[in-house]
Amino acid sequence: MSRIVGRELIVRDNKRFHHFKDGKCSCGDYW
């Protein structure tokens, strides 16, 4: 499940949420 809010991307991955902003994830990953 993913949702785009403005330029931010929120991805739900089973037990955790990944919050992308300007290509940088809140967990430290890049995409």
N, C-alpha and C positions, 0 to 999 in steps of 0.2 A: 504494500500500500504506500503510495506516495502522494504528496500534495504540494502544489506550488503556491507560495504566498509571496507575491511581489517578486523579488529576486532571490528569495530564500526558498530552500527546498527541505521539506521535512519527510523523512523516510522512516517507516515503522518496520523494524526487523525483529519479529517474534517478541523477545523480551526487552529489547532496547530501542531507543529512538535515536536516529541519526539526524542531526540538524545541519544542513549545508547552507553556507552563506558565502557568496562570492567564490565558490569552488572549494571552500575549506569546511571540513566536517567538524562538528563539535567534539568528536572523539579523536581528532587529530589526523584523520585520513584526508587525502586529496582526491579529487575526481576530475 
